[in-house]
Amino acid sequence: HPFLKRQKLHYRIFLVEQDDQNGFNRGKLMNIGFREALRIFPYKCFVFHDVDLLPEDDRINYGCKHSPMHLSAAVNKFNYELPYTDIFGGVEMFTADDFRKTNGFSNLFYTWGGEDDNLLDRVRKVSMKVYRPSLKIARYTMLSHKAIVEANRSVSERRLTFKLMNVAKKYSHLDGLSSLKYQLKKVEVKELFTLIKVDLLKKDEKYFGYTANNIIKFIRGESLH
């Protein structure tokens, strides 16, 4: 909060949590946060923020000076260097209009990883350029926690993510903000943030005529019957 106040921003922090038995879906939670925030106030700037990243430098501007923008360019976990050139995960910033143009995040990724790379595909598909601050400024500390490590993921899990990325890239106009379905279970205004609890309704959400579960089966080569 002191970091944001020093930037003299009118802001609110939304914490969106799953309250269901579905697998974690970061992209869909971000889409829900965008929609629910706009029910409260017509915000013009959105920062989609992993909860484990803390900015180290006041010069990291959270006011949408540029959009879209990848803010978390230099993270201590990666020795303050880019893990790969096209990384677009961690902390992404958009004006509301630019986020709508991309149709938001894909809702398909009930798995680890891939949704941020797909968002970059969507940005490029609508001919937008991603901005990134200097690595000397855009520095973040990652809080210590037990994380999923790419090297520990099975071959089948990696293949599933890769195939999901291909499907999401092909159907970005049908999958995202335009197809978002969820059940709002609680909105609680706390002193430091607004908590939003949701059921992602995975079994009910349909894409291209299929449910989310059936798309996973289809990608894995299983029968849909």
C-alpha positions as CSV (number, residue, x, y, z in Angstrom):
1,H,0.0,0.0,0.0
2,P,2.8,2.5,0.7
3,F,4.2,1.7,-2.7
4,L,0.9,2.5,-4.5
5,K,0.2,5.6,-2.3
6,R,3.5,7.1,-3.2
7,Q,2.4,6.9,-6.8
8,K,-0.7,8.9,-5.9
9,L,-3.0,6.4,-7.5
10,H,-6.7,5.9,-7.0
11,Y,-6.6,2.1,-6.6
12,R,-8.2,-1.0,-5.0
13,I,-6.6,-4.4,-4.6
14,F,-8.9,-7.4,-5.5
15,L,-8.0,-10.9,-4.3
16,V,-9.8,-13.5,-6.3
17,E,-9.9,-17.0,-4.8
18,Q,-11.4,-20.2,-6.1
19,D,-14.0,-21.8,-3.7
20,D,-14.5,-25.0,-5.6
21,Q,-12.9,-28.4,-6.3
22,N,-11.6,-27.6,-9.7
23,G,-7.9,-27.3,-10.7
24,F,-6.3,-23.9,-10.3
25,N,-7.0,-21.6,-13.3
26,R,-5.1,-18.3,-13.0
27,G,-6.3,-16.9,-16.3
28,K,-10.0,-17.3,-15.5
29,L,-9.5,-15.8,-12.1
30,M,-7.9,-12.8,-13.7
31,N,-10.8,-12.4,-16.1
32,I,-13.3,-12.6,-13.2
33,G,-11.3,-10.0,-11.2
34,F,-11.5,-7.7,-14.3
35,R,-15.3,-8.1,-14.6
36,E,-16.1,-7.9,-10.9
37,A,-13.9,-4.8,-10.4
38,L,-15.8,-3.0,-13.1
39,R,-19.0,-3.7,-11.3
40,I,-17.6,-1.6,-8.4
41,F,-15.9,1.2,-10.3
42,P,-15.1,2.1,-13.9
43,Y,-11.4,1.5,-13.5
44,K,-9.3,2.4,-16.6
45,C,-6.1,0.5,-15.6
46,F,-5.6,-3.1,-14.5
47,V,-2.6,-4.8,-13.1
48,F,-2.9,-8.6,-13.1
49,H,-0.6,-9.6,-10.3
50,D,0.7,-12.9,-9.0
51,V,0.4,-12.8,-5.2
52,D,3.9,-13.9,-4.6
53,L,5.7,-11.0,-6.3
54,L,6.6,-7.7,-4.5
55,P,7.9,-4.7,-6.4
56,E,11.3,-3.4,-5.2
57,D,11.5,0.0,-6.9
58,D,9.1,2.9,-6.7
59,R,9.8,3.7,-10.3
60,I,7.8,0.8,-11.5
61,N,4.7,2.7,-12.6
62,Y,1.3,1.0,-11.9
63,G,-0.7,3.7,-13.6
64,C,-0.8,2.4,-17.2
65,K,1.7,4.8,-18.6
66,H,2.0,2.2,-21.4
67,S,-0.3,-0.6,-22.3
68,P,0.0,-3.6,-22.5
69,M,3.1,-3.8,-20.3
70,H,5.0,-6.7,-18.7
71,L,6.1,-5.3,-15.3
72,S,7.8,-8.2,-13.6
73,A,10.8,-8.3,-16.0
74,A,13.5,-8.8,-13.4
75,V,12.7,-11.3,-10.6
76,N,15.2,-12.3,-7.9
77,K,14.5,-16.0,-8.5
78,F,15.9,-15.6,-12.0
79,N,18.8,-13.4,-10.9
80,Y,17.0,-10.3,-12.2
81,E,17.2,-11.5,-15.8
82,L,14.6,-12.6,-18.3
83,P,14.2,-16.4,-18.2
84,Y,13.2,-16.1,-21.9
85,T,12.7,-13.2,-24.3
86,D,8.9,-13.5,-24.7
87,I,8.0,-14.1,-21.1
88,F,4.7,-12.3,-20.2
89,G,3.9,-13.8,-16.8
90,G,4.0,-12.6,-13.2
91,V,2.7,-9.0,-13.4
92,E,0.9,-7.8,-16.6
93,M,-0.7,-4.3,-17.0
94,F,-3.4,-3.3,-19.4
95,T,-5.8,-0.4,-19.9
96,A,-9.3,-1.7,-19.7
97,D,-9.9,-1.1,-23.4
98,D,-6.7,-2.9,-24.4
99,F,-7.6,-5.9,-22.2
100,R,-11.0,-6.1,-23.9
101,K,-9.4,-6.1,-27.3
102,T,-7.5,-9.3,-26.5
103,N,-10.7,-10.9,-25.1
104,G,-8.8,-11.3,-21.9
105,F,-7.1,-14.5,-20.7
106,S,-8.1,-17.9,-22.0
107,N,-10.4,-19.8,-19.6
108,L,-9.0,-23.2,-20.6
109,F,-5.9,-23.5,-18.5
110,Y,-6.9,-25.7,-15.5
111,T,-3.2,-26.6,-15.3
112,W,0.1,-24.9,-14.5
113,G,1.5,-22.5,-17.0
114,G,0.6,-21.5,-20.5
115,E,-2.0,-18.9,-19.9
116,D,0.5,-16.0,-19.9
117,D,2.2,-17.1,-23.1
118,N,-1.2,-17.4,-24.7
119,L,-2.1,-13.9,-23.5
120,L,1.0,-12.6,-25.4
121,D,-0.3,-14.4,-28.5
122,R,-3.6,-12.6,-28.1
123,V,-1.8,-9.2,-27.7
124,R,0.0,-9.8,-31.0
125,K,-3.0,-11.0,-32.7
126,V,-4.7,-7.6,-32.3
127,S,-1.5,-5.9,-33.4
128,M,-0.5,-4.5,-30.0
129,K,3.1,-4.1,-28.8
130,V,4.2,-5.2,-25.3
131,Y,6.2,-2.6,-23.3
132,R,8.7,-3.6,-20.7
133,P,10.5,-1.4,-18.2
134,S,14.3,-1.5,-17.8
135,L,15.6,-4.6,-16.0
136,K,17.4,-2.1,-13.7
137,I,14.0,-0.8,-12.6
138,A,11.4,-3.6,-13.0
139,R,12.8,-5.6,-10.1
140,Y,10.6,-7.9,-8.0
141,T,11.1,-10.2,-5.0
142,M,9.3,-13.5,-5.1
143,L,8.0,-14.6,-1.7
144,S,9.3,-18.0,-0.6
145,H,6.8,-20.8,-1.1
146,K,6.5,-24.3,-2.4
147,A,6.2,-23.9,-6.1
148,I,5.6,-26.1,-9.1
149,V,8.9,-26.6,-10.8
150,E,8.8,-27.1,-14.6
151,A,11.5,-29.8,-14.4
152,N,9.3,-31.9,-12.1
153,R,6.3,-31.9,-14.3
154,S,5.6,-35.1,-16.2
155,V,5.9,-35.4,-20.0
156,S,2.2,-35.8,-20.3
157,E,1.6,-32.6,-18.2
158,R,3.9,-30.6,-20.4
159,R,2.3,-32.0,-23.6
160,L,-1.2,-31.1,-22.3
161,T,-0.1,-27.5,-21.6
162,F,1.4,-27.2,-25.1
163,K,-1.7,-28.6,-26.8
164,L,-3.9,-26.3,-24.7
165,M,-1.8,-23.3,-25.9
166,N,-2.4,-24.3,-29.5
167,V,-6.2,-24.7,-29.0
168,A,-6.4,-21.4,-27.0
169,K,-4.5,-19.6,-29.7
170,K,-6.8,-20.8,-32.5
171,Y,-10.0,-19.9,-30.7
172,S,-9.0,-16.7,-28.9
173,H,-12.1,-14.9,-30.3
174,L,-14.4,-17.5,-28.7
175,D,-12.6,-18.2,-25.4
176,G,-12.0,-15.5,-22.8
177,L,-14.0,-12.6,-21.5
178,S,-16.7,-13.3,-24.1
179,S,-17.3,-16.9,-22.8
180,L,-16.7,-16.3,-19.1
181,K,-19.0,-18.2,-16.7
182,Y,-18.7,-18.5,-12.9
183,Q,-20.7,-18.3,-9.7
184,L,-20.0,-15.4,-7.4
185,K,-20.0,-16.8,-3.9
186,K,-18.8,-13.9,-1.7
187,V,-17.6,-10.3,-2.0
188,E,-16.1,-9.1,1.2
189,V,-14.6,-5.6,1.6
190,K,-11.7,-5.8,4.0
191,E,-9.5,-3.0,5.2
192,L,-6.6,-3.6,2.8
193,F,-8.2,-5.5,-0.1
194,T,-11.5,-6.7,-1.5
195,L,-11.9,-10.5,-1.3
196,I,-13.9,-12.2,-4.1
197,K,-14.7,-15.9,-3.8
198,V,-15.9,-17.8,-6.9
199,D,-16.9,-21.2,-8.2
200,L,-15.4,-21.5,-11.7
201,L,-18.3,-23.8,-12.9
202,K,-15.9,-25.9,-14.9
203,K,-18.4,-28.6,-15.6
204,D,-20.9,-26.1,-17.0
205,E,-18.7,-23.9,-19.1
206,K,-18.7,-24.7,-22.8
207,Y,-16.2,-23.9,-25.5
208,F,-16.8,-24.5,-29.2
209,G,-19.6,-26.9,-28.3
210,Y,-17.6,-28.8,-25.7
211,T,-17.3,-28.6,-21.9
212,A,-14.0,-27.7,-20.4
213,N,-13.6,-31.3,-19.2
214,N,-14.3,-32.7,-22.7
215,I,-11.7,-30.3,-24.3
216,I,-9.1,-31.8,-22.0
217,K,-10.2,-35.3,-23.0
218,F,-10.1,-34.3,-26.7
219,I,-6.6,-32.9,-26.4
220,R,-5.5,-36.1,-24.6
221,G,-7.0,-38.2,-27.4
222,E,-9.7,-39.7,-25.2
223,S,-13.2,-40.5,-26.3
224,L,-15.8,-37.8,-25.7
225,H,-18.6,-40.4,-25.3
